[in-house]
């Protein structure tokens, strides 16, 4: 079984430029730039709504395998979902310094970038990318 969300030829910059809310648009463009700087890879659309930079191939013991963005996010209706592949619970010290956010298993949810500490977010993304590269390498 493979991951169903794959990179597409859609223009990530065009997708972000089309976001109606000017604050959300600027926040997402800043996230794309941050992730591009960290990964060294330009933003690419994964499916219809995920912007990802870089990629890696994973294969689990169960046989499930696929490709995923090394760093990515999705501008959802309420929050921006930032996909991190590090253990967020182990990053409690950093999360305590981040500012207003929620977390899921591998997602960090933020409403606006001006409500968080961008240096802390950058460190979380860097640690996530490093952990993923150490485990899987890159594609």
Backbone bond lengths (Angstrom), bond angles and torsions (degrees), N, CA, C in turn:
res aa  C-N    CA-C-N  psi(-1)  N-CA   C-N-CA  omega(-1)  CA-C   N-CA-C  phi
1 X - - - 1.448 - - 1.526 108.23 -
2 X 1.315 117.10 134.72 1.462 121.81 -177.64 1.521 110.64 -116.20
3 X 1.298 114.88 160.70 1.450 122.43 175.56 1.533 108.38 -63.35
4 X 1.309 117.85 132.91 1.463 121.50 -178.70 1.520 112.65 -85.97
5 X 1.321 118.30 -17.81 1.463 121.18 179.13 1.517 108.11 -89.03
6 X 1.324 115.33 113.11 1.462 121.58 -175.41 1.524 110.32 -122.91
7 X 1.339 116.50 160.31 1.459 119.03 176.18 1.531 110.20 -63.76
8 X 1.319 115.85 146.78 1.459 121.52 179.76 1.527 108.83 -123.85
9 X 1.314 117.23 166.40 1.470 119.44 176.84 1.530 113.10 -80.85
10 X 1.321 118.44 -0.45 1.464 121.29 -179.34 1.535 110.01 -60.04
11 X 1.311 116.00 148.50 1.460 122.70 -177.81 1.532 110.75 -80.94
12 X 1.326 117.34 111.99 1.464 121.69 -178.88 1.532 111.25 -63.72
13 X 1.330 117.20 -40.81 1.465 119.64 179.82 1.527 110.52 -64.83
14 X 1.318 116.80 -39.19 1.461 120.67 177.11 1.518 111.80 -65.28
15 X 1.339 116.04 -39.33 1.466 120.93 177.83 1.529 110.01 -60.76
16 X 1.324 116.01 -46.13 1.466 119.90 -178.96 1.532 111.29 -68.33
17 X 1.318 117.31 -38.40 1.467 121.34 179.86 1.529 111.86 -64.81
18 X 1.331 116.77 -22.20 1.468 121.08 -178.18 1.532 113.32 -87.65
19 X 1.322 118.42 -1.56 1.463 120.93 178.01 1.528 107.97 -66.70
20 X 1.331 116.63 125.13 1.465 121.78 -173.72 1.527 113.84 -62.77
21 X 1.315 116.62 -49.95 1.463 120.44 -175.78 1.527 109.59 -70.37
22 X 1.337 118.27 121.41 1.470 120.10 -175.86 1.531 113.58 -64.08
23 X 1.326 117.99 -33.17 1.471 120.42 178.45 1.522 109.56 -70.50
24 X 1.334 116.85 -45.87 1.469 120.52 178.82 1.528 110.14 -62.23
25 X 1.330 116.64 -41.81 1.472 121.17 179.14 1.534 110.11 -59.83
26 X 1.337 117.36 -48.54 1.467 121.35 179.92 1.528 111.24 -63.21
27 X 1.330 116.60 -40.45 1.466 120.34 178.44 1.528 110.67 -61.62
28 X 1.320 116.54 -44.82 1.466 120.30 -178.01 1.525 111.11 -69.24
29 X 1.308 117.11 -37.11 1.465 119.63 176.30 1.536 110.53 -65.38
30 X 1.324 116.83 -37.30 1.469 120.60 177.14 1.525 110.76 -66.92
31 X 1.339 117.24 -39.80 1.472 120.36 177.10 1.521 111.24 -63.41
32 X 1.323 116.65 -43.40 1.463 120.31 178.90 1.524 110.24 -60.57
33 X 1.324 117.26 -42.59 1.466 121.29 179.22 1.526 111.04 -64.85
34 X 1.326 116.83 -42.12 1.464 121.13 178.73 1.532 110.48 -61.30
35 X 1.325 116.37 -46.40 1.466 120.44 -178.33 1.523 111.59 -68.69
36 X 1.326 116.83 -35.47 1.468 119.74 176.49 1.527 110.14 -65.29
37 X 1.323 116.78 -41.97 1.463 121.09 179.05 1.529 110.98 -62.15
38 X 1.326 117.17 -41.22 1.463 121.42 -177.66 1.521 111.68 -72.47
39 X 1.327 117.30 -43.65 1.469 120.74 -175.16 1.523 113.28 -88.00
40 X 1.333 117.09 -22.92 1.454 120.22 -174.85 1.522 112.60 77.43
41 X 1.326 117.06 9.95 1.462 121.77 -178.28 1.528 109.62 -120.97
42 X 1.321 117.51 141.93 1.465 120.19 -179.30 1.524 111.77 -70.83
43 X 1.326 117.29 158.82 1.461 120.20 177.86 1.526 111.54 -68.68
44 X 1.327 114.68 139.32 1.461 123.66 -179.50 1.522 107.20 -132.41
45 X 1.319 116.33 144.88 1.468 120.41 174.69 1.519 109.11 -78.45
46 X 1.322 115.34 130.74 1.464 123.24 173.12 1.522 105.23 -113.26
47 X 1.316 116.59 112.10 1.448 119.49 -173.11 1.514 109.05 66.58
48 X 1.322 115.58 -154.66 1.466 120.33 -174.71 1.517 114.33 -87.97
49 X 1.358 118.60 -16.56 1.459 117.64 -171.25 1.524 116.13 -143.40
50 X 1.318 118.55 6.82 1.472 120.71 179.11 1.519 108.65 -106.76
51 X 1.323 115.74 129.70 1.461 122.22 175.61 1.524 106.02 -103.75
52 X 1.332 116.27 122.86 1.458 119.85 -178.43 1.505 112.04 -130.99
53 X 1.325 115.40 150.79 1.463 122.28 177.01 1.519 108.30 -120.72
54 X 1.324 116.31 128.63 1.452 121.04 -177.33 1.514 110.15 72.61
55 X 1.330 116.20 174.25 1.462 120.19 177.42 1.516 109.84 -155.89
56 X 1.304 114.14 162.51 1.460 120.74 174.67 1.520 108.01 -146.37
57 X 1.318 115.02 157.29 1.459 121.16 177.69 1.521 107.94 -107.06
58 X 1.321 116.15 128.13 1.468 120.29 178.97 1.521 109.46 -113.78
59 X 1.312 114.48 152.26 1.460 122.26 174.25 1.529 106.86 -144.52
60 X 1.323 115.20 117.96 1.460 120.96 -179.79 1.530 110.40 -92.36
61 X 1.320 116.57 162.19 1.466 121.85 178.31 1.528 111.20 -59.61
62 X 1.324 117.48 -27.18 1.463 122.35 -179.89 1.525 112.20 -70.12
63 X 1.334 116.73 -13.55 1.451 120.82 -176.46 1.518 112.83 101.76
64 X 1.310 116.72 -15.09 1.470 119.81 177.87 1.520 108.62 -66.72
65 X 1.327 115.70 135.41 1.452 119.92 178.08 1.518 110.02 -149.55
66 X 1.299 115.23 164.01 1.452 119.78 179.04 1.509 111.12 171.73
67 X 1.298 114.51 -171.81 1.453 121.86 177.86 1.518 108.83 -115.99
68 X 1.305 115.87 149.02 1.460 121.20 -179.33 1.522 108.41 -147.27
69 X 1.332 116.63 157.62 1.468 118.93 176.58 1.529 111.02 -68.18
70 X 1.296 115.82 141.91 1.464 121.18 177.07 1.527 110.50 -66.10
71 X 1.311 116.29 -38.86 1.465 123.02 174.05 1.518 106.06 -142.68
72 X 1.323 116.87 136.48 1.455 118.00 -178.33 1.516 113.10 -159.66
73 X 1.321 114.33 170.07 1.462 120.98 178.71 1.516 108.96 -157.30
74 X 1.320 115.05 164.49 1.459 121.68 175.77 1.518 108.77 -138.27
75 X 1.328 117.03 126.57 1.464 119.96 176.39 1.525 109.83 -78.88
76 X 1.301 117.08 94.97 1.463 121.91 -179.23 1.521 110.10 -85.71
77 X 1.315 116.79 174.67 1.464 121.80 -175.85 1.535 111.93 -59.80
78 X 1.325 117.58 -47.31 1.455 120.39 -177.27 1.513 113.11 -93.18
79 X 1.312 116.58 -54.85 1.458 122.47 -176.15 1.521 110.32 -120.92
80 X 1.311 114.84 165.72 1.456 120.48 169.79 1.523 105.53 -92.49
81 X 1.324 117.34 124.55 1.463 122.33 177.62 1.519 108.23 -90.17
82 X 1.317 116.45 119.10 1.459 121.88 178.67 1.521 106.72 -107.82
83 X 1.337 115.57 120.54 1.460 120.62 -174.72 1.517 110.15 -91.13
84 X 1.318 115.56 118.16 1.462 122.51 179.85 1.521 108.55 -121.87
85 X 1.321 116.20 137.04 1.458 118.68 -178.19 1.523 112.32 -103.13
86 X 1.314 116.37 21.14 1.454 119.75 175.32 1.531 108.79 -101.55
87 X 1.306 116.10 164.04 1.461 121.60 178.01 1.521 108.33 -73.79
88 X 1.322 116.42 103.13 1.469 119.79 -176.06 1.522 112.34 -65.92
89 X 1.323 117.59 -32.81 1.471 119.02 178.67 1.520 110.99 -63.64
90 X 1.326 117.66 -32.62 1.462 121.30 178.21 1.527 111.28 -74.34
91 X 1.313 117.33 -11.14 1.459 122.26 179.67 1.526 111.32 -103.01
92 X 1.310 117.29 25.03 1.468 122.03 -176.44 1.520 111.95 -55.76
93 X 1.329 117.80 -35.64 1.469 120.39 179.74 1.530 111.18 -64.04
94 X 1.321 116.77 -42.46 1.463 120.08 177.16 1.519 111.18 -69.60
95 X 1.311 116.68 -43.66 1.465 120.57 -179.31 1.524 111.61 -60.05
96 X 1.336 116.33 -33.48 1.466 120.31 178.67 1.533 111.52 -65.44
97 X 1.321 117.00 -23.16 1.466 122.15 179.90 1.529 112.81 -96.01
98 X 1.329 116.76 -7.75 1.464 121.04 -171.32 1.519 114.31 -69.45
99 X 1.304 116.61 -41.88 1.463 120.41 -172.58 1.521 109.05 112.62
100 X 1.322 116.49 -161.00 1.465 121.92 -174.18 1.536 111.05 -66.24
101 X 1.317 116.07 118.95 1.452 121.83 -179.78 1.521 110.15 -162.27
102 X 1.320 116.00 169.08 1.464 124.17 168.93 1.519 106.05 -131.37
103 X 1.324 116.27 157.92 1.461 118.59 176.87 1.523 110.60 -129.37
104 X 1.313 114.54 152.65 1.447 124.07 170.88 1.517 106.57 -121.08
105 X 1.316 117.35 -163.31 1.467 120.30 -177.52 1.534 111.94 -59.06
106 X 1.309 117.39 -49.45 1.465 120.70 179.12 1.522 110.94 -134.84
107 X 1.323 115.93 23.29 1.462 120.49 -178.82 1.511 110.56 -125.38
108 X 1.294 113.47 142.48 1.449 121.99 172.89 1.525 105.03 -113.96
109 X 1.313 116.87 127.88 1.451 121.37 -178.30 1.522 109.14 -110.93
110 X 1.317 116.18 124.10 1.460 121.27 176.25 1.524 108.33 -129.20
111 X 1.303 116.02 146.34 1.470 120.15 178.82 1.531 109.94 -84.49
112 X 1.343 115.57 -48.85 1.464 121.15 -176.99 1.525 108.98 -144.06
113 X 1.315 116.47 146.31 1.453 119.76 -179.33 1.519 112.72 -70.37
114 X 1.325 118.41 -23.96 1.461 119.10 179.07 1.527 112.52 -74.82
115 X 1.329 117.29 -2.83 1.469 121.94 176.71 1.524 112.24 -98.63
116 X 1.347 116.63 0.94 1.463 119.58 -178.75 1.523 110.68 -130.31
117 X 1.319 114.95 163.87 1.457 122.46 176.76 1.530 107.28 -86.89
118 X 1.328 116.73 110.96 1.464 120.96 -175.46 1.525 112.63 -65.37
119 X 1.322 118.43 -30.36 1.469 120.35 177.43 1.523 110.36 -65.77
120 X 1.321 116.77 -37.55 1.466 120.99 177.64 1.527 109.66 -68.74
121 X 1.332 116.96 -42.98 1.469 119.74 177.44 1.523 109.96 -59.94
122 X 1.315 116.94 -44.39 1.469 120.06 179.23 1.524 110.81 -59.33
123 X 1.318 117.45 -41.76 1.462 120.43 178.97 1.530 110.45 -64.33
124 X 1.328 117.98 -41.27 1.464 121.19 178.01 1.529 111.22 -62.23
125 X 1.322 117.07 -43.23 1.464 120.33 179.47 1.525 109.67 -66.35
126 X 1.329 117.50 -43.69 1.478 120.57 178.52 1.532 111.02 -59.33
127 X 1.329 117.07 -44.80 1.471 120.51 179.54 1.518 111.44 -65.08
128 X 1.320 117.32 -37.88 1.453 121.70 177.95 1.527 110.70 -63.84
129 X 1.326 116.36 -47.01 1.468 120.81 179.25 1.529 110.10 -62.10
130 X 1.321 117.58 -45.12 1.471 121.08 179.88 1.524 111.35 -62.12
131 X 1.330 117.46 -42.86 1.468 120.91 179.77 1.528 110.71 -64.37
132 X 1.325 116.79 -41.08 1.463 120.63 179.78 1.523 110.95 -66.99
133 X 1.326 117.19 -44.91 1.458 120.58 179.14 1.526 111.37 -63.05
134 X 1.333 117.67 -37.64 1.452 121.26 178.69 1.535 111.19 -65.50
135 X 1.313 115.92 -36.37 1.465 120.79 -177.60 1.519 113.43 -82.11
136 X 1.340 116.81 -41.59 1.466 120.47 -171.26 1.531 114.34 -120.54
137 X 1.322 119.14 -14.92 1.451 119.90 -169.64 1.518 108.76 77.27
138 X 1.307 117.87 -162.35 1.465 121.53 176.76 1.522 108.55 -130.45
139 X 1.317 115.53 160.47 1.470 120.70 179.29 1.503 110.02 -91.30
